[in-house]
Amino acid sequence: MMPSRAWVLLPSGHRLDLLTPDPAAWTDSDLATGLSRTYRWGGYSRWELPLSVAQHSLLVLAIRRQMPAPHPLTPPEALRELLHDAEEGLIGFDAISPLKPHLGAAFKAVNDRLRAAIDQRYRLPAWDAVNYRMHKHADHLAAASEAFHVTGWSRDDIRHSLKITLDPVDDDPLPVPDGLQPWEPWPPRLAASLFLARLRDLAPAGLDIE
């Protein structure tokens, strides 16, 4: 018999049905909190704290903004970069890449429905081929840099095990918060606050950020 509950109780008190997600079911603070407590690299880190998806999302946006392009990112395009992994904060899980092919069609369907709800709520534009290619370059460069500076992978392992041919960047593209070092993972409360602030900056007119 299948369990009847497929919803999670969020910090706001809202309930998010993971199988049929309503784009209005979470607050922006819920999303920021979820992303700040969802960890990349299986939660492993050479620092005291693991790296959150919230910090990763800000890193990808910063790298993408530094890339040459025919025109600067528009606010909707920048918001799309910031929210590229937002479904992970709602489901509370970032699967490491080698595991994803084994999770099956049912997990992908849940993920895709969450993705569609996020796109609808934040009015995100669809990807075109050029922008998606540039996004993936920024995402892979962020991953190579995180692997090297945060989790301690060697450059050889990044190339041969992760199959990322890009070299890690040396300088942290993100402003370093007081009391922390470059590339150091941020505490969850700080990560949530900085993510939410950027979300407010980029939100479409008429969309109130809670």
C-alpha positions in Angstrom: 0.0 0.0 0.0 1.4 3.4 -1.0 1.7 5.9 1.9 -0.9 8.7 1.7 1.5 11.6 2.7 3.8 13.1 0.1 4.0 16.6 1.5 6.6 18.3 3.7 5.9 20.9 6.4 8.0 24.0 5.7 9.4 26.5 8.2 6.6 29.0 7.2 4.0 26.4 8.2 3.0 25.8 4.6 2.7 22.3 3.3 4.4 21.4 0.0 3.0 18.4 -1.9 6.1 17.0 -3.6 4.0 15.0 -6.1 1.7 17.8 -7.2 3.6 21.0 -6.2 1.6 24.2 -6.1 3.8 27.2 -7.1 2.3 29.2 -4.2 3.0 26.5 -1.6 6.3 27.8 -0.3 7.6 31.2 0.7 10.8 32.5 -0.6 12.3 32.3 2.8 11.3 28.6 2.8 13.3 28.1 -0.4 16.3 30.0 0.8 16.3 28.0 4.1 16.0 24.7 2.2 18.8 25.5 -0.2 21.1 26.7 2.7 20.6 23.3 4.4 20.9 21.1 1.3 24.5 20.2 0.7 26.6 19.5 -2.3 29.3 16.8 -2.6 27.4 14.4 -0.4 27.8 16.8 2.5 31.6 16.2 2.6 34.0 19.1 3.0 37.6 19.8 4.1 36.2 22.7 6.0 34.2 22.7 9.3 30.9 23.0 7.3 29.7 21.5 4.1 28.9 23.6 1.0 25.2 24.5 0.6 23.3 24.6 -2.7 22.5 28.2 -1.8 26.2 29.2 -1.9 26.7 27.2 -5.1 23.8 28.9 -6.8 25.3 32.3 -6.0 28.7 31.1 -7.2 27.3 30.0 -10.6 25.6 33.3 -11.0 28.8 35.2 -10.2 30.8 33.1 -12.7 28.2 33.4 -15.4 28.2 37.2 -15.0 31.9 37.2 -15.6 31.7 35.3 -18.8 31.8 37.2 -22.1 28.5 37.4 -23.8 26.8 39.4 -26.6 24.9 41.3 -23.9 24.8 41.4 -20.1 22.4 39.0 -18.4 18.9 40.4 -18.1 17.3 40.2 -14.6 15.2 37.2 -15.7 18.2 35.4 -17.1 20.2 36.1 -13.9 17.3 34.8 -11.8 17.2 31.7 -13.9 20.9 31.2 -13.1 20.3 31.7 -9.4 17.4 29.2 -9.3 19.0 26.6 -11.6 19.0 24.0 -8.7 16.1 25.4 -6.7 14.2 22.2 -6.7 16.9 20.6 -4.6 16.1 23.0 -1.8 12.4 22.0 -1.9 13.1 18.3 -2.0 16.0 18.6 0.4 18.3 16.4 -1.6 21.2 16.9 -4.0 22.2 13.6 -5.4 25.8 13.2 -6.4 26.2 12.8 -10.1 27.1 9.1 -10.2 23.9 8.3 -8.3 21.5 10.2 -10.4 21.2 7.6 -13.2 20.2 4.9 -10.6 17.3 6.9 -9.1 14.9 6.1 -11.8 12.1 7.7 -13.7 9.9 8.2 -10.7 12.5 10.5 -9.0 13.0 12.3 -12.2 9.3 12.9 -12.5 9.1 14.4 -9.0 12.1 16.6 -9.8 10.7 17.7 -13.1 7.3 18.7 -11.5 9.1 20.8 -8.9 11.2 22.4 -11.6 8.1 23.3 -13.5 6.4 24.8 -10.4 9.6 26.9 -9.8 9.7 28.1 -13.4 6.0 29.2 -13.2 6.3 30.9 -9.8 9.3 33.0 -10.7 8.4 33.5 -14.4 11.6 32.1 -15.6 12.3 32.2 -19.3 13.0 29.0 -21.2 16.6 28.2 -22.0 17.9 28.8 -25.5 20.8 26.8 -26.8 23.4 29.5 -26.4 22.5 30.5 -22.9 22.1 26.9 -21.8 25.6 26.1 -23.1 27.0 29.1 -21.2 25.2 28.1 -18.1 26.6 24.6 -18.2 30.1 26.1 -18.6 29.6 28.2 -15.5 28.1 25.3 -13.6 31.0 23.0 -14.5 33.6 25.7 -13.6 31.9 26.1 -10.3 31.9 22.4 -9.7 35.6 22.1 -10.6 36.5 25.0 -8.3 34.3 23.6 -5.4 35.9 20.1 -5.8 39.4 21.6 -5.6 38.9 24.3 -2.9 36.1 22.8 -0.8 36.2 19.0 -0.9 39.9 18.6 -1.7 39.8 16.7 -5.0 43.1 16.8 -6.9 43.2 18.4 -10.4 43.8 14.9 -11.9 40.8 13.5 -10.1 38.6 16.4 -11.3 39.6 15.6 -14.9 39.6 11.8 -14.7 36.9 11.0 -12.1 34.6 14.0 -12.4 35.2 14.3 -16.2 35.5 18.1 -15.9 38.1 19.4 -18.3 38.0 23.0 -16.9 40.7 24.1 -14.5 39.5 25.4 -11.1 39.6 29.1 -10.7 42.0 30.4 -8.0 40.1 33.4 -6.7 36.7 33.0 -5.1 34.3 35.0 -7.3 32.0 35.6 -4.4 32.5 38.4 -1.8 34.0 36.8 1.3 31.9 37.4 4.4 33.6 38.8 7.5 35.3 36.2 9.6 35.5 33.6 6.7 38.1 32.7 4.2 37.8 32.5 0.4 36.0 29.3 -0.7 35.0 28.5 2.9 31.4 27.2 3.1 29.0 29.7 4.8 26.9 28.9 7.8 23.3 28.0 6.8 21.7 31.2 8.2 24.2 33.4 6.3 23.8 31.4 3.1 20.0 31.7 3.3 20.2 35.5 4.0 22.5 36.2 1.1 20.5 34.0 -1.3 17.3 35.6 -0.3 18.8 39.1 -0.8 19.9 38.2 -4.3 16.5 36.7 -5.0 14.9 40.0 -4.0 17.2 42.0 -6.2 16.3 39.9 -9.3 12.6 39.2 -8.7 10.2 40.3 -11.5 8.2 43.5 -10.9 5.0 42.6 -9.0 6.3 39.5 -7.5 6.6 40.1 -3.7 9.4 38.2 -2.1 8.4 36.7 1.3 
